Amino acid sequence: MHSLPLFHRISGQPVIVVGEGDMADAKARLVTRAGGRIVGPEDDEARLAFVALVDPEKITAALKARGVLVNVADRPDLCDFTLPSVLDRDPVLIAVSTGGASAGLAKVLRLRLEQMLPASLGVLAAGLGAARQAMRRRWPDGSERRHALDLALAPGGTLDLLDQAAPERISIWLEQGRASPSQTVEIDLDSDDPDDLTLRQARWLGSADAILCDGHVAAAILARSRADAVRLPLDAAAPQDARLTVILRKR
């Protein structure tokens, strides 16, 4: 990864916007939409700044010297952070970034996702948030709870995230839903390219609680797994609470 994706809460916080014209106006609208309070470069409390100037070097250096993180329009070389193209299904936010390489590409990718993801996705997320305590009572074990949700949200599941009616079935799922049984699967790798994984293998990696692998498995393959998945050598025993264990071997 070229950057660490973060969602920064700025509601009620001062954010510096410097510049004039369409680019500066666009940054100001985005800050306002996220609840930020637009201020000038003299504000000492601001920790984020957007600069849209023809010659941004001087003010950018001054802001950075104060510890302010700066985004400079059309100058990725001066940016401490870049702005992704955002798909908004409040409270779901999906950010697409190219690290400043091509804002146009990020926009087109976001538009493709816009066509795929229904407006009900935000309602589903809000409903699951409201049902958090009920889910904990229904499935006290965290691993079991996670896999019950994975099963429900999968294509064709009770809460299939592409189904407009899914939010209406949350209460039914809480009464009747079940977690998937514990499972161990094996993946024999023919290459180090993650694009050579089948769709099923990619889903296994993305859902696994534990991964057993040897030192020959490429980092690019392991990057397709959950960040919090337990990684162990091949001869280790999988954790007893793992609902899905993936064994990775290089042929």
ZIKA-V842627 format. One record per residue. N is the residue number from 1. RES is the residue in one letter. OMEGA is omega in degrees with one decimal (none if undefined). Layout:
n=N res=RES omega=OMEGA
n=N res=RES omega=OMEGA
This chain:
n=1 res=M omega=178.5
n=2 res=H omega=-178.0
n=3 res=S omega=173.5
n=4 res=L omega=-178.6
n=5 res=P omega=179.0
n=6 res=L omega=172.0
n=7 res=F omega=-173.0
n=8 res=H omega=179.3
n=9 res=R omega=-178.7
n=10 res=I omega=-178.3
n=11 res=S omega=180.0
n=12 res=G omega=-176.3
n=13 res=Q omega=178.0
n=14 res=P omega=177.8
n=15 res=V omega=-178.4
n=16 res=I omega=172.0
n=17 res=V omega=-178.0
n=18 res=V omega=176.7
n=19 res=G omega=178.5
n=20 res=E omega=177.7
n=21 res=G omega=-173.6
n=22 res=D omega=-176.8
n=23 res=M omega=178.8
n=24 res=A omega=178.8
n=25 res=D omega=179.8
n=26 res=A omega=178.5
n=27 res=K omega=-180.0
n=28 res=A omega=178.7
n=29 res=R omega=-179.6
n=30 res=L omega=178.5
n=31 res=V omega=179.9
n=32 res=T omega=179.8
n=33 res=R omega=179.8
n=34 res=A omega=175.9
n=35 res=G omega=-179.7
n=36 res=G omega=180.0
n=37 res=R omega=-175.1
n=38 res=I omega=-180.0
n=39 res=V omega=178.1
n=40 res=G omega=-176.2
n=41 res=P omega=-179.6
n=42 res=E omega=-178.1
n=43 res=D omega=-176.1
n=44 res=D omega=-177.9
n=45 res=E omega=-176.7
n=46 res=A omega=178.6
n=47 res=R omega=177.0
n=48 res=L omega=179.1
n=49 res=A omega=173.4
n=50 res=F omega=-178.1
n=51 res=V omega=178.0
n=52 res=A omega=-177.3
n=53 res=L omega=176.9
n=54 res=V omega=177.6
n=55 res=D omega=-171.3
n=56 res=P omega=-168.6
n=57 res=E omega=-173.3
n=58 res=K omega=-178.0
n=59 res=I omega=177.5
n=60 res=T omega=178.7
n=61 res=A omega=-179.4
n=62 res=A omega=179.2
n=63 res=L omega=179.6
n=64 res=K omega=178.7
n=65 res=A omega=177.3
n=66 res=R omega=179.9
n=67 res=G omega=179.5
n=68 res=V omega=174.4
n=69 res=L omega=-169.9
n=70 res=V omega=169.6
n=71 res=N omega=-177.9
n=72 res=V omega=-176.6
n=73 res=A omega=176.7
n=74 res=D omega=177.3
n=75 res=R omega=-178.9
n=76 res=P omega=179.9
n=77 res=D omega=179.5
n=78 res=L omega=-172.9
n=79 res=C omega=167.4
n=80 res=D omega=177.7
n=81 res=F omega=176.8
n=82 res=T omega=179.6
n=83 res=L omega=177.3
n=84 res=P omega=167.2
n=85 res=S omega=-168.4
n=86 res=V omega=170.6
n=87 res=L omega=-173.1
n=88 res=D omega=170.8
n=89 res=R omega=-172.1
n=90 res=D omega=8.9
n=91 res=P omega=178.2
n=92 res=V omega=174.3
n=93 res=L omega=177.7
n=94 res=I omega=-176.0
n=95 res=A omega=178.4
n=96 res=V omega=-176.1
n=97 res=S omega=171.5
n=98 res=T omega=179.4
n=99 res=G omega=-179.6
n=100 res=G omega=-177.6
n=101 res=A omega=-179.1
n=102 res=S omega=176.9
n=103 res=A omega=179.4
n=104 res=G omega=178.3
n=105 res=L omega=178.7
n=106 res=A omega=180.0
n=107 res=K omega=-178.6
n=108 res=V omega=176.1
n=109 res=L omega=178.6
n=110 res=R omega=179.4
n=111 res=L omega=175.9
n=112 res=R omega=179.1
n=113 res=L omega=177.7
n=114 res=E omega=-178.9
n=115 res=Q omega=-175.0
n=116 res=M omega=-168.9
n=117 res=L omega=-175.9
n=118 res=P omega=177.5
n=119 res=A omega=-178.3
n=120 res=S omega=-178.3
n=121 res=L omega=177.8
n=122 res=G omega=178.0
n=123 res=V omega=178.1
n=124 res=L omega=179.6
n=125 res=A omega=179.5
n=126 res=A omega=178.9
n=127 res=G omega=177.6
n=128 res=L omega=176.2
n=129 res=G omega=179.2
n=130 res=A omega=-177.7
n=131 res=A omega=-174.0
n=132 res=R omega=-178.5
n=133 res=Q omega=177.6
n=134 res=A omega=177.4
n=135 res=M omega=178.3
n=136 res=R omega=177.4
n=137 res=R omega=-177.3
n=138 res=R omega=-179.7
n=139 res=W omega=-177.1
n=140 res=P omega=179.8
n=141 res=D omega=-175.9
n=142 res=G omega=-179.9
n=143 res=S omega=179.0
n=144 res=E omega=179.2
n=145 res=R omega=-179.0
n=146 res=R omega=-178.4
n=147 res=H omega=173.4
n=148 res=A omega=178.9
n=149 res=L omega=177.0
n=150 res=D omega=-178.5
n=151 res=L omega=-178.1
n=152 res=A omega=-175.5
n=153 res=L omega=-178.2
n=154 res=A omega=177.6
n=155 res=P omega=-178.1
n=156 res=G omega=179.8
n=157 res=G omega=-178.3
n=158 res=T omega=-178.0
n=159 res=L omega=178.9
n=160 res=D omega=-171.1
n=161 res=L omega=176.5
n=162 res=L omega=179.9
n=163 res=D omega=-178.6
n=164 res=Q omega=-176.3
n=165 res=A omega=-175.6
n=166 res=A omega=-177.7
n=167 res=P omega=-177.9
n=168 res=E omega=-175.4
n=169 res=R omega=-177.6
n=170 res=I omega=-178.6
n=171 res=S omega=177.6
n=172 res=I omega=179.4
n=173 res=W omega=180.0
n=174 res=L omega=179.8
n=175 res=E omega=-170.0
n=176 res=Q omega=-174.5
n=177 res=G omega=178.5
n=178 res=R omega=175.9
n=179 res=A omega=176.6
n=180 res=S omega=178.9
n=181 res=P omega=177.1
n=182 res=S omega=-173.2
n=183 res=Q omega=172.7
n=184 res=T omega=179.2
n=185 res=V omega=-180.0
n=186 res=E omega=176.6
n=187 res=I omega=175.9
n=188 res=D omega=-173.5
n=189 res=L omega=176.2
n=190 res=D omega=-178.7
n=191 res=S omega=177.5
n=192 res=D omega=-176.9
n=193 res=D omega=-179.7
n=194 res=P omega=178.5
n=195 res=D omega=177.1
n=196 res=D omega=175.5
n=197 res=L omega=173.1
n=198 res=T omega=178.7
n=199 res=L omega=-179.9
n=200 res=R omega=178.2
n=201 res=Q omega=178.6
n=202 res=A omega=177.9
n=203 res=R omega=177.3
n=204 res=W omega=-179.3
n=205 res=L omega=-177.7
n=206 res=G omega=-177.5
n=207 res=S omega=-171.5
n=208 res=A omega=172.8
n=209 res=D omega=-178.3
n=210 res=A omega=178.9
n=211 res=I omega=176.6
n=212 res=L omega=-176.6
n=213 res=C omega=176.6
n=214 res=D omega=-175.6
n=215 res=G omega=-178.5
n=216 res=H omega=179.9
n=217 res=V omega=-175.7
n=218 res=A omega=178.4
n=219 res=A omega=-179.6
n=220 res=A omega=176.6
n=221 res=I omega=-179.1
n=222 res=L omega=179.7
n=223 res=A omega=178.2
n=224 res=R omega=179.8
n=225 res=S omega=176.0
n=226 res=R omega=-179.1
n=227 res=A omega=-177.2
n=228 res=D omega=177.6
n=229 res=A omega=177.9
n=230 res=V omega=178.6
n=231 res=R omega=-175.0
n=232 res=L omega=174.8
n=233 res=P omega=-175.2
n=234 res=L omega=-175.5
n=235 res=D omega=-179.5
n=236 res=A omega=175.8
n=237 res=A omega=179.4
n=238 res=A omega=176.6
n=239 res=P omega=-176.8
n=240 res=Q omega=-177.5
n=241 res=D omega=179.8
n=242 res=A omega=177.9
n=243 res=R omega=177.3
n=244 res=L omega=177.6
n=245 res=T omega=178.9
n=246 res=V omega=175.5
n=247 res=I omega=-178.2
n=248 res=L omega=176.0
n=249 res=R omega=171.5
n=250 res=K omega=-179.0
n=251 res=R omega=none
